[in-house]
Amino acid sequence: MVHESHRHDHDKGFLAEVRWLRKIRTFWQTDLNRAIVELAAPGPGERGLDVGAGMGAATVLAAKRGAHVVAVEPGGTMRLVCRLRRLFQRARRRIVVEPGVAEDLPLSGDSTEVLWAGNAMHHWVDHEAAFAEFARVLSPGGRLVLVDEDYDDPEHPKHAEFAGHEAEMTPVDVAVVATTMRAVGLEATGSHQKVAGVPAKVIRAVKPG
Ligand SMILES: C[S@@+](CC[C@H](N)C(=O)[O-])C[C@H]1O[C@@H](n2cnc3c(N)ncnc32)[C@H](O)[C@@H]1O
């Protein structure tokens, strides 16, 4: 079930999604998504979860590696694109596209070995609820990787364009995120590092076995 209260205003509505669609060539596949999938390393037969999957860039890469992937995405237009894209994948039987939000995932407990999210953390309006959901759906020993590009870092090539963009969204402080995750029982670390050559905020965590 999707709670409207768990969505930022800019995620609601057709117009916001059309804005994303205009950038389809940029977001169809990105180096960042390739790098996220490398970091998460979903293996053959593993059950993966792409939170805020968008057009499914990371989802299809993970499925190509042999993982079974649930792509959770609140935006109806994004889901439609993701579903159409799925049809053209050899690995389509390993991909399921579901409506939902990080704060209220449409998955049962202990159902996921590996979870990832790209440029999505700052969209989640309730980090405590989201991380409690991650702790619930991950199986014992399961892992997660969250990566948000750090546009506030002057070294980011799009710093001038996007610095401060989190101001109207959910600010992401890696230390706070890691602490919030530890409070729900995940062994989490947060760091600033380059991912696919750009500064990024990276959270990694494991659910104790
Ligand atoms: C910047 S896009 C990134 C999409 C994709 N991960 C990628 O890297 O191409 C952020 C995505 O998060 C989704 N989103 C927004 N609020 C969300 C929430 N509360 N839970 C899960 N996803 C959300 C948006 O609909 C959007 O598709």
Ligand as a Chemical Component Dictionary entry (heavy atoms), coordinates in Angstrom:
data_LIG
# 
_chem_comp.id                   LIG 
_chem_comp.type                 NON-POLYMER 
_chem_comp.pdbx_formal_charge   0 
_chem_comp.three_letter_code    LIG 
# 
loop_
_chem_comp_atom.comp_id 
_chem_comp_atom.atom_id 
_chem_comp_atom.alt_atom_id 
_chem_comp_atom.type_symbol 
_chem_comp_atom.charge 
_chem_comp_atom.model_Cartn_x 
_chem_comp_atom.model_Cartn_y 
_chem_comp_atom.model_Cartn_z 
_chem_comp_atom.pdbx_ordinal 
LIG C1  C1  C 0  16.251 10.727 -8.945  1  
LIG S1  S1  S 1  15.111 9.425  -9.256  2  
LIG C2  C2  C 0  16.249 8.042  -9.350  3  
LIG C3  C3  C 0  15.663 6.877  -10.092 4  
LIG C4  C4  C 0  16.594 5.681  -10.254 5  
LIG N1  N1  N 0  16.979 5.113  -8.977  6  
LIG C5  C5  C 0  17.801 6.035  -11.068 7  
LIG O1  O1  O 0  18.908 6.153  -10.509 8  
LIG O2  O2  O -1 17.675 6.210  -12.276 9  
LIG C6  C6  C 0  14.326 9.179  -7.673  10 
LIG C7  C7  C 0  13.199 8.183  -7.708  11 
LIG O3  O3  O 0  12.685 7.994  -6.381  12 
LIG C8  C8  C 0  11.279 7.864  -6.467  13 
LIG N2  N2  N 0  10.699 8.174  -5.137  14 
LIG C9  C9  C 0  10.232 9.347  -4.691  15 
LIG N3  N3  N 0  9.779  9.241  -3.433  16 
LIG C10 C10 C 0  9.981  7.949  -3.066  17 
LIG C11 C11 C 0  9.711  7.191  -1.887  18 
LIG N4  N4  N 0  9.187  7.763  -0.800  19 
LIG N5  N5  N 0  10.019 5.896  -1.882  20 
LIG C12 C12 C 0  10.583 5.307  -2.966  21 
LIG N6  N6  N 0  10.866 5.968  -4.104  22 
LIG C13 C13 C 0  10.569 7.271  -4.162  23 
LIG C14 C14 C 0  10.881 8.835  -7.558  24 
LIG O4  O4  O 0  9.599  8.543  -8.086  25 
LIG C15 C15 C 0  12.011 8.644  -8.561  26 
LIG O5  O5  O 0  11.718 7.657  -9.516  27 
# 
loop_
_chem_comp_bond.comp_id 
_chem_comp_bond.atom_id_1 
_chem_comp_bond.atom_id_2 
_chem_comp_bond.value_order 
_chem_comp_bond.pdbx_ordinal 
LIG C1  S1  SING 1  
LIG S1  C2  SING 2  
LIG S1  C6  SING 3  
LIG C2  C3  SING 4  
LIG C3  C4  SING 5  
LIG C4  N1  SING 6  
LIG C4  C5  SING 7  
LIG C5  O1  DOUB 8  
LIG C5  O2  SING 9  
LIG C6  C7  SING 10 
LIG C7  O3  SING 11 
LIG C7  C15 SING 12 
LIG O3  C8  SING 13 
LIG C8  N2  SING 14 
LIG C8  C14 SING 15 
LIG N2  C9  SING 16 
LIG N2  C13 SING 17 
LIG C9  N3  DOUB 18 
LIG N3  C10 SING 19 
LIG C10 C11 SING 20 
LIG C10 C13 DOUB 21 
LIG C11 N4  SING 22 
LIG C11 N5  DOUB 23 
LIG N5  C12 SING 24 
LIG C12 N6  DOUB 25 
LIG N6  C13 SING 26 
LIG C14 O4  SING 27 
LIG C14 C15 SING 28 
LIG C15 O5  SING 29 
# 
